[in-house]
Amino acid sequence: MRLRENGQQIVYLREPITGQDDEGHNLAPGWGDPIALKMTVQAAGGSVNAQIWGKQLKYIKAGKYQGNLIMEGVNENWGVCLNVSKDSDPDYLINAIQTFSTHKNITLEKRDQGGANG
C-alpha cells in the first residue's frame, strides 16, 4: 500500500523531555526539537473505535505513516504538532502504533480534553 501524496500533511514529532540535570535536580517537563514528517490524518470513527473510546472518540485521530521515524514500542507518548506550530507544545500524543508491512497506523489522542490528559 502506498499512501497518496495529496492526502498527506506535514506534522511535527516531538520527544517528551523529563529527567534530571548533572547535579540531580529535576528538569521541567518539556519537548524535544520538532521533527517534520508526512502523515495522513483523519478523525477516528467506526463501531470498534466507538466501543473502545466511547465519548472520548471526538478527541481521537487516526493516522497512517510510511517511514522509520515512528516505531512501535519506541514512540508511544511522544507529542505530535497537528493543529499548532512546530514551536508550540504538541496538541496530540501518540497513543498506539500498529506496524504493517507497508505502513504504520498511528492513534493520536488530543492532549487537552477540556482540562484532562495533559
Phi, psi and omega in degrees: 000133178243127180286137180292135183297322184284348177269354183266153175226158179275126174236167182238125179269133180226130180280136175289136181249119175218169177133205184230153176277186183296337182263004177089008178277140178292134176278148175293135179301141181201196184229143178287184180295142181289140177242118181284138174207161179259135182212146171269124183232134175213165179296138177286145180204187179099161184290325180294312178296325178296322178289322181288311189264336181059229182292342179284352184305328180293345179260009185248137174239148176251127180239152173237135185222138173241120180152188184241011180279338176244126182228141179298135179084356182242313191259011174296145182072007172283155180271152175229125176271102184258306182248015178232167180290161182294340180269353177275166171295142181301146178264349177228153173244146174284117182268319182210150177229126176243122183265128174243175186295327185245349182202177176234135172269125183244124175264121181251134180242129181299135182287314184257100180254058183074037178101356180253160172063054167106000000 
